[in-house]
Amino acid sequence: MASVSIREAKEGDCGSILRLIRELAEYEKLSDQVKISEEALIADGFGENPFYHCLVAEILPTPMESQEPHVVGYGLYYFSYSTWKGRNIYLEDIYVMPEYRGQGIGTKIIRKVAEVALDKGCTQFRLTVLDWNKNAIGLYKSLGAQDLTEAEGWHSFRFEGEAMRELAGK
Ligand SMILES: CC(C)(COP(=O)(O)OP(=O)(O)OC[C@H]1O[C@@H](n2cnc3c(N)ncnc32)[C@H](O)[C@@H]1OP(=O)(O)O)[C@@H](O)C(=O)NCCC(=O)NCCS
């Protein structure tokens, strides 16, 4: 039977990661927001000072199977900082292709991110989820995550495009 491996992404995975980023955006009904290219993913993740790190879930067929190993999920994260508690890890995206869901792959990715967080001395592992995404919310809660909107009333904000240029006076 095929097995699944959770491993660090390589530069050559960026095409697969981009395909999955698009699938996740479609799932989130926000496809029009995806502007990233494979070139940008390569430059930003695999240069001298990476802006992000990524885990991929890869199906490894048995030698009897004719298929090649293929990437069916990913978790993309980076490091941030809490002035209250120090080093943080932030999971920007997690996605598993529909036909591979419910087999523990998403949980394995999340556990691996927690492991990286502890290895790097992080005190918090954070992520954000859309309010209607009850499956993902249920999964995070079942693994012990706290809903910060519910518990402390945080809202997520962003400056973008014209608003950001105006702020910067550019
Ligand atoms: C959320 C997600 C990454 C979880 O991955 P996964 O590989 O299905 O996760 P697991 O198999 O480890 O466990 C998922 C749990 O959620 C349940 N689940 C959630 N969505 C499911 C789905 N679509 N199909 C099957 N099970 C699902 C399972 O029953 C399981 O619960 P259990 O441990 O009590 O059995 C995956 O469902 C996914 O990619 N969803 C769409 C994208 C998404 O919502 N991403 C998160 C954005 S913040």
Ligand as a Chemical Component Dictionary entry (heavy atoms), coordinates in Angstrom:
data_LIG
# 
_chem_comp.id                   LIG 
_chem_comp.type                 NON-POLYMER 
_chem_comp.pdbx_formal_charge   0 
_chem_comp.three_letter_code    LIG 
# 
loop_
_chem_comp_atom.comp_id 
_chem_comp_atom.atom_id 
_chem_comp_atom.alt_atom_id 
_chem_comp_atom.type_symbol 
_chem_comp_atom.charge 
_chem_comp_atom.model_Cartn_x 
_chem_comp_atom.model_Cartn_y 
_chem_comp_atom.model_Cartn_z 
_chem_comp_atom.pdbx_ordinal 
LIG C1  C1  C 0 -8.435  20.874 6.874  1  
LIG C2  C2  C 0 -7.639  19.805 6.147  2  
LIG C3  C3  C 0 -6.237  20.332 5.815  3  
LIG C4  C4  C 0 -7.521  18.574 7.052  4  
LIG O1  O1  O 0 -6.770  17.604 6.367  5  
LIG P1  P1  P 0 -7.116  16.041 6.512  6  
LIG O2  O2  O 0 -5.990  15.290 5.904  7  
LIG O3  O3  O 0 -8.469  15.776 6.033  8  
LIG O4  O4  O 0 -7.057  15.937 8.105  9  
LIG P2  P2  P 0 -7.105  14.609 9.001  10 
LIG O5  O5  O 0 -7.410  13.420 8.149  11 
LIG O6  O6  O 0 -5.858  14.621 9.795  12 
LIG O7  O7  O 0 -8.264  14.840 10.016 13 
LIG C5  C5  C 0 -9.290  15.595 9.714  14 
LIG C6  C6  C 0 -10.350 15.511 10.729 15 
LIG O8  O8  O 0 -11.310 16.379 10.246 16 
LIG C7  C7  C 0 -12.369 15.622 9.664  17 
LIG N1  N1  N 0 -12.485 16.146 8.299  18 
LIG C8  C8  C 0 -12.476 17.441 8.031  19 
LIG N2  N2  N 0 -12.708 17.663 6.727  20 
LIG C9  C9  C 0 -12.814 16.491 6.152  21 
LIG C10 C10 C 0 -13.043 16.101 4.803  22 
LIG N3  N3  N 0 -13.258 16.987 3.837  23 
LIG N4  N4  N 0 -13.057 14.785 4.527  24 
LIG C11 C11 C 0 -12.864 13.907 5.517  25 
LIG N5  N5  N 0 -12.669 14.245 6.806  26 
LIG C12 C12 C 0 -12.654 15.517 7.133  27 
LIG C13 C13 C 0 -12.002 14.168 9.772  28 
LIG O9  O9  O 0 -13.151 13.465 10.151 29 
LIG C14 C14 C 0 -10.954 14.147 10.851 30 
LIG O10 O10 O 0 -11.530 14.031 12.113 31 
LIG P3  P3  P 0 -11.137 12.788 13.050 32 
LIG O11 O11 O 0 -9.679  12.949 13.348 33 
LIG O12 O12 O 0 -12.003 12.994 14.245 34 
LIG O13 O13 O 0 -11.446 11.591 12.244 35 
LIG C15 C15 C 0 -8.351  19.345 4.838  36 
LIG O14 O14 O 0 -9.640  18.899 5.152  37 
LIG C16 C16 C 0 -8.444  20.423 3.789  38 
LIG O15 O15 O 0 -7.510  20.630 2.989  39 
LIG N6  N6  N 0 -9.579  21.129 3.753  40 
LIG C17 C17 C 0 -9.789  22.145 2.770  41 
LIG C18 C18 C 0 -8.865  23.319 2.957  42 
LIG C19 C19 C 0 -8.940  23.912 4.323  43 
LIG O16 O16 O 0 -9.990  24.033 4.947  44 
LIG N7  N7  N 0 -7.772  24.334 4.806  45 
LIG C20 C20 C 0 -7.651  25.020 6.065  46 
LIG C21 C21 C 0 -7.681  26.459 5.812  47 
LIG S1  S1  S 0 -7.423  27.377 7.290  48 
# 
loop_
_chem_comp_bond.comp_id 
_chem_comp_bond.atom_id_1 
_chem_comp_bond.atom_id_2 
_chem_comp_bond.value_order 
_chem_comp_bond.pdbx_ordinal 
LIG C1  C2  SING 1  
LIG C2  C3  SING 2  
LIG C2  C4  SING 3  
LIG C2  C15 SING 4  
LIG C4  O1  SING 5  
LIG O1  P1  SING 6  
LIG P1  O2  DOUB 7  
LIG P1  O3  SING 8  
LIG P1  O4  SING 9  
LIG O4  P2  SING 10 
LIG P2  O5  DOUB 11 
LIG P2  O6  SING 12 
LIG P2  O7  SING 13 
LIG O7  C5  SING 14 
LIG C5  C6  SING 15 
LIG C6  O8  SING 16 
LIG C6  C14 SING 17 
LIG O8  C7  SING 18 
LIG C7  N1  SING 19 
LIG C7  C13 SING 20 
LIG N1  C8  SING 21 
LIG N1  C12 SING 22 
LIG C8  N2  DOUB 23 
LIG N2  C9  SING 24 
LIG C9  C10 SING 25 
LIG C9  C12 DOUB 26 
LIG C10 N3  SING 27 
LIG C10 N4  DOUB 28 
LIG N4  C11 SING 29 
LIG C11 N5  DOUB 30 
LIG N5  C12 SING 31 
LIG C13 O9  SING 32 
LIG C13 C14 SING 33 
LIG C14 O10 SING 34 
LIG O10 P3  SING 35 
LIG P3  O11 DOUB 36 
LIG P3  O12 SING 37 
LIG P3  O13 SING 38 
LIG C15 O14 SING 39 
LIG C15 C16 SING 40 
LIG C16 O15 DOUB 41 
LIG C16 N6  SING 42 
LIG N6  C17 SING 43 
LIG C17 C18 SING 44 
LIG C18 C19 SING 45 
LIG C19 O16 DOUB 46 
LIG C19 N7  SING 47 
LIG N7  C20 SING 48 
LIG C20 C21 SING 49 
LIG C21 S1  SING 50 
# 
